[in-house]
Amino acid sequence: MLSDTKIRGAKPGEKPYKLTDEKGMHALIMPSGSKLWRFAYRFGGKQKLISLGSYPEVSLAMARERRDEARRLLAAGIDPSAKRKAEKLAQADTFRAVAEEFVLKFEPKWALTYSEKVKARLAWLYPVVGDKPISEIRAPDLLSAIRPLESAGKAETARRTRSVAGQVIRYAIATGRAESDPTTALRGALAPVQGRHHAAVTEPKAFGALLRAIAGYEGEPITRAALRLLPLVFVRPGELRHAQWSEIDLDAATWAIPAAKMKMKHDHIVPLSTQAVAILRELHPLTGRRPLVFPSLRSRDRPMSENTINAALRRLGYDKDTQTGHGFRASARTMLDEVLGFRVDLIEHQLAHAVKDPLGRAYNRTAHLPERVRMMQAWADYCDGLRAGADVVPIRRAQA
């Protein structure tokens, strides 16, 4: 029978050896010096062995408690090894485990902004269903996780969170870990989402006032630079937040966004006007030593929050129903078309929307680049005029 003194003083040998306790338990002393608790037993006519932990993390008394628990299972006709395997399997098939596997498999194909949103929606579900076996999740479980979003007025986020839950569960069905998708039963349980566009100022004089407000922004320099640049490049806010200095060539005045960051999964080139280049040159001494152009204030290795731009606009007096960061795309599209008269296909291409040539093929990233360079410079100059309060006379199709 073992004692703490004996197990503590056991020295490693050239080969593993046992120090026997009682009732089938022993300590296995390894050449490396590790001391491992083992319990040997018979079940169904077969000799079996399970681990009880390692010393000193698991003391002699704790190892004996685990041995006695295994003996109680045997007395009840339960194989301790099979029970342990079943518990591990159940743990591996929780909603959280399957969701993490799902993300690991498909994340390489997602844009960074979409990946962030998927993870945020899953994080909302985890407290309620994360540790529940995915095969046992029912519609009421998911509804109790999603309902608080709806109650907070985030009906669209609630709908998208339900959608992500459905993707994970359907992945579990495909891999043999669930049999049905309870999210289908939630379609009538959540309030319908009212379709709406991202709020945007599209009237020239009002847009000029917005640009003047941005010019007077007195918050963090990185946020101010992002606010000033976004109207000039009118990319999606997520694309701006994840911009890296390695993608930007200030001498060539171009920003090459890789396909992985784009919603349409195509490389995209943003011509930079002289005004945009000036903003980036001014920012470079502040963030240019690290990869991200617009890092978070809390960590320079993470992009600024997706709420930063909209929060800054609120500070300037523009509520969510008047202007959003995404809304600068609509502002530019409207005025480039209706005021400056540029071809719609050029505008759409610069917005990175799906545009095809006369043969039905998607344009590559350099398509119409000289024309887009001229358009982006004309837009920046036009914004300068609006900010200065200049009167604007619409020009119908004067440029192509």
Sequence and secondary structure as in RCSB ss.txt:
>XXXX:A:sequence
MLSDTKIRGAKPGEKPYKLTDEKGMHALIMPSGSKLWRFAYRFGGKQKLISLGSYPEVSLAMARERRDEARRLLA
AGIDPSAKRKAEKLAQADTFRAVAEEFVLKFEPKWALTYSEKVKARLAWLYPVVGDKPISEIRAPDLLSAIRPLE
SAGKAETARRTRSVAGQVIRYAIATGRAESDPTTALRGALAPVQGRHHAAVTEPKAFGALLRAIAGYEGEPITRA
ALRLLPLVFVRPGELRHAQWSEIDLDAATWAIPAAKMKMKHDHIVPLSTQAVAILRELHPLTGRRPLVFPSLRSR
DRPMSENTINAALRRLGYDKDTQTGHGFRASARTMLDEVLGFRVDLIEHQLAHAVKDPLGRAYNRTAHLPERVRM
MQAWADYCDGLRAGADVVPIRRAQA
>XXXX:A:secstr
   HHHHHH    SS EEEE STTEEEEE TTS EEEEEEEEETTEEEEEEEEEETTS HHHHHHHHHHHHHHHH
TT  HHHHHHHHHHHHHTBHHHHHHHHHHHHGGGS HHHHHHHHHHHHHHHHHHTTSBGGG  HHHHHHHHHHHH
HTT HHHHHHHHHHHHHHHHHHHHTTS S  GGGGGTTTS            SHHHHHHHHHHHHT  S HHHHH
HHHHHHHH   HHHHHT BGGGEETTTTEEEE GGGSTTSS EEEE  HHHHHHHHHHHHHHTTSSBSSB SS T
TSB  TTHHHHHHHHTT  TTT  TTHHHHHHHHHHHHTS   HHHHHHHTT   B TTS B  TTTTHHHHHHH
HHHHHHHHHHHHTT      SS   
